[in-house]
Amino acid sequence: MDHVHELIKGDSSKAGSAVGAIVAGKIKTAENTHRLLLKLKKTKEADAYKLKAKDVYPYSTYFEGAKMTVE
């Protein structure tokens, strides 16, 4: 996932590959990649990325996961 983040920084046309690179355990990289997509104005890719990240990180407040308000 770190490699894809760096790839997108170097070539924004590779933004579509970000969604397939999401893996559990790399929450900070995932958040930074999402912010990068937004900064590059890749809203379609950013929306798809956030949707998948919600499933991968259900406790994330950043991605608004289903279990973010566990009581």
Secondary structure, DSSP 8 states (H G I E B T S, - for coil): -HHHHHHHHH-GGGGGGSGGG--TT-HHHHHHHHHHHHHTT-HHHHHHHHHHHHHH-TT-TTTT-TTTT--
